[in-house]
Amino acid sequence: MVAARLNANKIITPPILKKMLIAGGKNIKLNRAQIDSLNVFPVPDGDTGTNMSLTMASVIDGLSVDAGSKMEIVCDIVSKGALKGARGNSGVILSQILKGFSLVVAESQEIDTRIFAKAMKKGTELAYSAVSRPREGTMLTVIRVMSEKALELSKFVNDFEDFFNKLISCGEEILAQTPEMLDVLKKAGVVDSGGFGLVVLFRGMLKGYLGQEIEEGLETSSPDNNVIQSKGFDDGSDGVFIDYHNLDEIEFAYCTEFFIINIYKKTTLSNIDKMREYFNEIGDSVVVVGDLDLIKVHVHSNNPGLVLAHALQLGELDRVKIENMLEQNRELKKKLEAERKPIGVLSICAGEGFANIFKDLLVDQIVSGGQTMNPSAEDIASSARKINADNIIILPNNKNIVLAAEQARSLINNKDLYVIPTSNIPQGISAMLSYNPDSSLPEILAEMNSSIVSVRDASVTYAVRNSQIDNLKLSQGDIIGIERGNIVCKGKDKGEVVKDLIKKMKKESDEIVTLYYGADVPEQEANKLLEQLQEAYPDCEFCMFFGGQPLYYYIMSIE
């Protein structure tokens, strides 16, 4: 049943904007699989919908806590949440659209169609600036054309329902034209997935504006920290994470934690809430959870005596622990300085085997990610902070992660990040094989960038739907061989497709073929294939390693 319209005044207030964004994110989540299915190639790693959904989930998590009633607060949450949660190219672009939009609307407590249109224009500008080589026929085109339409409509349309309906129609029209702008879309018989995601977002926002419900409940990634699962005592761990690689001067010197037991009969739930408020006034990192049977407290303050005295008003104290964080901070800084090195390396990959290979090649931190699970800019920045080095080299190893890796730079102030634009795992391994930590930073970057240019990669996976790619007619379940992003062969047997790929790719001068088998390939099967390849090409060296990657049976490089 359609709910009553939330807004009859033809404006958007902070609470309404919050409802619109949450509904928009929810709509993307519900249509995530459909957006993913529009991937150009019919391989099982279409993840645009997933990336956009996770980016909006980060926004929703912030708005769901308490966005307040001021537009600037709502916009700050949206902008920061989108940036920290941005995953993949589509997520980064979406984060910039939301950031530009927020910059404009934050200046007004009430948004009319003119302000909304200007905000869309600003978001479009930031989105285009985030991509080094913008291509038309993508989600950039969709948001640009919709923004232009919004500016035109805002001159004579002041009703948001009419405004949004016309805007969505415009988005659908330009989306339908994207296959004519990009040949790869036309060959695959699909529209741009990111552009479709934007249309889905605006459809959801319109429903939020009108107060219409979207089926199913939202799921957020935030754990419920206000509930103690057991009334018994735990091991004393408070679950508070201290980032030992970000040791700035601390404001509060003492960490105090304890339980309140045998709570006095006069104590009420309101007393517990007031105690929490008091601790937030005199300190930070406050955790006060429990009920009238048991309360657990954790707080950082400069006066543990005040904390304990206040808690004693509610009941008896048990398992009291007070730590001097100033002294801990001094010791950690000494250790950090002693172990600091000039250059560190962070690599992104999926699969236990690949993670071990990169570690053996002196990579300091591994971020789990790749096809279907692109890490966010914040995920990358968080891992980079853990590397005890002033300069961090990042290997994205996936073309859809390069933008997020670049975006991570803006989230770190005390380190310099350098992105080697590796678009696949073989390029990342080649870069690490050329890595010499004893060389200067400019020399290292030059060598690593040079090493990835000549890498010829290929992979073997399966088709997830019937499709026609160039002269190849594919059926769902076909094993397909991909060379540098192009589907070049198909078959019913993984090993035979590998052989077909090598036959098409191998030049007479090639000497080494390296294969990495995935999680779905038994070791015995991989070794048998290796023997067959060595027998077929006695003058070429073949190497087989366990990559453990999902979805792709084999990843390989030829040199």
Salt bridges, closest charged atoms under 4 A:
ASP76 OD2 - LYS80 NZ 3.42
GLU125 OE2 - LYS121 NZ 2.64
GLU136 OE1 - ARG144 NH2 3.14
GLU148 OE2 - ARG144 NH1 3.23
GLU152 OE2 - LYS149 NZ 3.80
ASP159 OD1 - ARG5 NH2 3.18
GLU161 OE1 - ARG5 NH1 2.97
ASP162 OD1 - LYS166 NZ 2.50
GLU172 OE2 - ARG203 NH2 2.68
GLU180 OE1 - LYS186 NZ 3.63
ASP183 OD2 - LYS187 NZ 3.42
GLU219 OE1 - LYS29 NZ 3.72
ASP234 OD2 - LYS296 NZ 3.29
ASP238 OD2 - HIS298 NE2 2.95
GLU249 OE2 - LYS333 NZ 2.56
GLU257 OE2 - LYS321 NZ 2.89
ASP273 OD1 - ARG276 NH1 2.97
ASP284 OD1 - HIS300 ND1 3.67
ASP291 OD2 - LYS231 NZ 3.29
ASP293 OD2 - LYS231 NZ 3.31
ASP318 OD2 - ARG319 NE 3.78
GLU327 OE1 - ARG330 NH1 2.78
GLU331 OE2 - LYS334 NZ 3.88
GLU337 OE2 - ARG340 NH2 2.93
ASP364 OD1 - LYS341 NZ 2.30
GLU378 OE2 - ARG385 NH1 3.14
ASP379 OD2 - ARG87 NH2 3.09
ASP390 OD1 - ARG340 NH1 3.34
GLU406 OE1 - ARG409 NH1 2.83
ASP470 OD1 - LYS187 NZ 2.99
ASP478 OD1 - LYS492 NZ 2.53
GLU496 OE2 - LYS499 NZ 3.23
ASP510 OD1 - ARG456 NH1 2.86
GLU525 OE2 - LYS494 NZ 3.55
